[in-house]
Amino acid sequence: MMSAENWLRELSPHTRDAISARMTTIDYRAGAMVRRAGDRATGMYQVEHGYLKLLGLNSDGRQVLIMLYRSGNCFGETPVVGQRPFNHNTVALTDTRLRFLAERDFWELYNEFREIPDMLCRKFASNMSRMFAAREWRSTLRLRDLIGSTFATLAEHCGVMRGDGDTVIDLPLVQTDFAEFLEVTRQAVQREIGALKASGLLSQSRKQWLVHDLARLGDPLHAFTANLH
């Protein structure tokens, strides 16, 4: 559901500075549509702070959660490089600030600095590896372990540990989001989350999720999460 991908961070300082000099910032309120499926690709984005949802569209018109973007993540490069429109909707999950690199600047920098296309190739290859690992993950593990792993990943990337040892996930995600992400029914997710709560691993307080035992919650997935991050 979430990764620590940040290919700009892997560039040399000189190249990073050249990119940053051409970037502008854009603020979005929670719930705002950032990019809509079918929109022309006008540049690439990097999340400065906040979280966004990448949503696919089912044939019946329903939106389905594909993944979340977090601080450092970049998106929009694929449609720019592929010279195609966006395939998915991107919506601000929280108040969000993005850094934006316009298409013309992207190509000028792409042609000037050899390490940019090299790093993008690594990113695209890593995305493919994560996609195959995710397929194996979903087909191998039972639903309760999939849900536990999803919460463990969220706790790792955006959780805050409290003094009592609990990890707080302060994101407005509901059970339907997890059902869509895992491609199962909401009733099935509700049943398994109920079991995790009964086991003392997880609880919910208003719009926050509380992870009470992160080691036990993510334990079945260590072999897979290394590939998914």
Secondary structure, DSSP 8 states (H G I E B T S, - for coil): ------GGGGS-HHHHHHHHHH-EEEEE-TT-EEE-TT----EEEEEEES-EEEEEE-TTS-EEEEEEE-TT-EESHHHHHHT----SEEEESSSEEEEEEEHHHHHHHHHH-THHHHHHHHHHHHHHHHHHHHHHHHHHS-HHHHHHHHHHHHHHHH-EE-TTS-EEE-----HHHHHHHHTS-HHHHHHHHHHHHHTTSEEEETTEEEES-HHHHHGGGHHHHHHH-
